[in-house]
Amino acid sequence: MAFKPFDLTGKVAVVTGGNSGIGLGMAEGLAAAGADVAIWGRKPDKNAEAAEKLKAYGTRIEALEVDVSDESEVVGAMAECLSRLGRIDTCIANAGVGGGAPLVDQTTEQWRKVTTVNLDAVFWTFREAARHMVERAGAGDPGGSLLVTSSVSAIHGAPANQAYASTKAGVLAMVRGTAVELARYGIRANAVLPGWIATPMTERLQSWDAFNEKAIGRVPMRRWGEGEDFSGIAVYFASDASRFHTGDSVVIDGGYSIF
């Protein structure tokens, strides 16, 4: 029999923030590998555009308008995905926001906006997906993969970005605890730490000559990362190839962190 560990035929994945950037790159990889995919996003037009692109891979694609900063919307959207697609094998909590300011000028409102989306919403997303996966395991169908998009700001000094960096470090602890707790059900939990990636969140920096010279110039691969650079890691963690890989944090930054 041929060895096909990355074949996702018959598997279902949910990707929050899946209508652009890293999330769309992940969703494309999953669909190309044979998975049915549900993407969540706040903007209907971007959802529709992304869904149309994903349908070219020939799998079932659903696009849901979801604001992950609202717990009730996360709960409802997960239930809707289960209703439409029947199961969830992989859940990728990728939705996130930036928003920094000098520490002495940061307001509590700014802090809460970032922490709600980047930390609270990951908890709600993981919790709802895990409830389904644990229930399914109890019925004799164990397994599942939870993946979160963190950031190298979790391990670097990130000036004027205390809220963002704190959330991205916080989800690493969430992943480790979840990995230990849910391993008995065959459920894995891992994190991906992107470096400097060309997404809507970094649009301002991409056109800043000094930043490109000083920061991107230090990336050993000499370029910005792209959303499609995350297709492979999404497929790996959704597949049986990673069935014994849990509680880990994988850096994808073109070598920036080690240079």
N, C-alpha and C positions, 0 to 999 in steps of 0.2 A: 504493500500500500504506500502511495506517495506521502511524503512528510509535508503537511500543509498547516503548520502551527499558526499562521497568520490569516487563515481563512475565517472570516466572520459571518459567513452565510448562516442565517437563522438567528443571529444575535441582534439585539436591539440596544441602541445607545441614545442617551439624552445629553445634549451639550448646551449649557447655559451660555449666553453671550455668543451664540453660534452663528450669527449672521455677518460677521466680519473678522478680520485679523486672525489671531491665534485660534479662536474658536471655530471659525470657518475652515481654517487649514486642517484642524483636527477632524471636523465633520467630513471634509472631503476625503481624507484618508480612510475614515471608517466606512463611508459609503463605497469607496473604490474597492475596499476589501470584502464587500458583500453585506455589510450591516444595514439594517433599517435604522434611520436616524431621525430624532426629533430635535430641532433647534429652538431655543428660546431667545427672544429679543424684545426690546421695548418698541422698536419702530417697524410698523407693518410693511412699509415699502422695502426696507432693507431685508426683512424676513422673506418677503416674496421673491426678491432678487436672488437671495442666497438659496432658497428652496429650489428655484428654477435651475440654478447651476448644479445643485446636488442631484436632481432628478436625472441628469444625464448619465449617472452611474447605474441606473436601472433598479434601484432598491426603493422601498417605501420611504417617503420623506414627509415629515410633518413640521410645520412652523407655527409656533404659538407665541402670541403677544403676552409677555410676562415681565412684570417689574419685580425683580427678586428682592428688592428692599421691603416688599410687603409680604409678610409671612403667609397670609391667607392666599395670595396669588401663587406662591410656591407650592403650597399644599394642593390647591386646585389644579395647577398645571401638571403636577406629578400624577394625580388621579386621572386627568384627561389623557395623558400619554399612555397610561396603562389601559384605559378604555379603548384608545385608538389602535395601539400596537400590541397589546396583550401581555407584555412583560418588559422588564428593563434589566439588561445584563451589565451595562456600563453606564455610569453617571459621571459626567465631567462638569465640575463646578468651575466654570471659566469666567463668568461674568465678573467684571470689576470696574472700579473707577479710580482715577487719580485725584489730584487736588492737594497741592502742597503750599506751604507758607512758612516764613521764618517762625521758629518755635515761639518767640515772645509775642508774635502777632496772630497766632492761630487761635481761632475761636472754638468753643465747644460745638457749635453748629457744624463747622467744617470737619471737626474730628468725628462727630456722629455720622455725618453723611458718608464718609469713607468707611468707617468701621461697620456700619450697618450693611452696606453692599458687600464689602470684601471679607467680612468675618461672620456676622450674623447670618447672612444669606447662604453662606457655605454650610453652616450648621443646619439650617432648615432644609437645604437641598439634600445634603447627605442623610439627614434623619429620615426624610420621606422616602428616599430611594432605599435606604437600609431596611426600613420597615417592610417594604415589599420583598426584598431579597431574603430577609430572615424568615418571613412567612413562607416563601417559596421553598427555602431549605427545609423547613418543618414538614413540608408536603413531599419531601424526597427529591427536591431539585436544587441542590446547594450550588453556591458559587455567585460571583458578581465582582465587579471592579468599580471602585470609587477613586476618582482622580481629581486633583485640584490644581489650578494654575496659581502658583505662588510667584515669586520673583527673586532675583539675586539681591534685591534690596533687603531681603530677610537676613542675608549674611554679610552684606556690605554696610558701611556707614552711609546713610542716605540723608544728607542735610536738607532741612526744610521739608522733609517728607516723613515725619514721625508717625503720623496716622497710617499712611500707606505701608510703610515698612513694618509697623507693629502688626498690622493685619496679616501681612504676608509671612511673618514669622509665626504668628498665632496659628495659622492653618497647618503649619508643619507639626506643631504639637497635637493639633486635632487629628491629623493623619496617623500619627504614631499611636495615639490612644485608641483610635478606631480600628487600626490594623490588629492590635492585640486583642481587643474585645470581640471582634467579629470573625477572627480567623477560624473559630470552631464551626462557622457556617460556610466556610470556603470563600468568604468575602475578603477581598484585598483592598487596601487603601494606600495610595501613593501621591506624591506631589511632583510637579514639574516646575523648575525655576528658570524662567526665561531671562535673558539679558536684554540688550538693546534691540528691540524688535520694531520694525516699521508697521505701526498700527495707527488707527485714529487717535489713540491716546498720546502718541509721541509725535504727532504731525508737526507741532511747532518746532520741536527739536530737529526734525529731519531737514529743515531748511535753514538751520543756524550753522553758518560756516565754522565758527569757532568750536562749536560742540562736535561737529563732524571731524574736525582736525584733532581735537584733544581727546575725545572719548572714543569715537568710532575708529580713529586712527590707532588706538591701542588694542582694538580687537584683532587677534592674530589672523582671523580669516578676512580681515580688511573690508567688512561690509556690515550693513544692517541685517539683522535676521528678518525673515519673512514668515507669514502665517503658515505657508506650506512646509516650512522647516519642522513643523510640529505634527505633520501627518503621520509620520512613522512611529513616533513615541506613543501617539494615541492608539494606533493599531496594536502596538506591542502590549500596552497595558490592558487593552480590551480583549486580547487573544489568549489562547491557552499557552502561548509561549512564556507568559509571565505568571503562570499558575502558582508558583512558589515564591513570588517576588512581592513583598508587602512591607509597608512601613518605611518606604524609602523616599529620598528626595533627589531628583535627577536634574542637574544643571545643564541647560542648553543655551549657550551664550557665545558660541564661536571661539571659546578659549579665553574670554575676557577676564574671568575670575582667577585664572591661574597665571596670568601674565604679569 
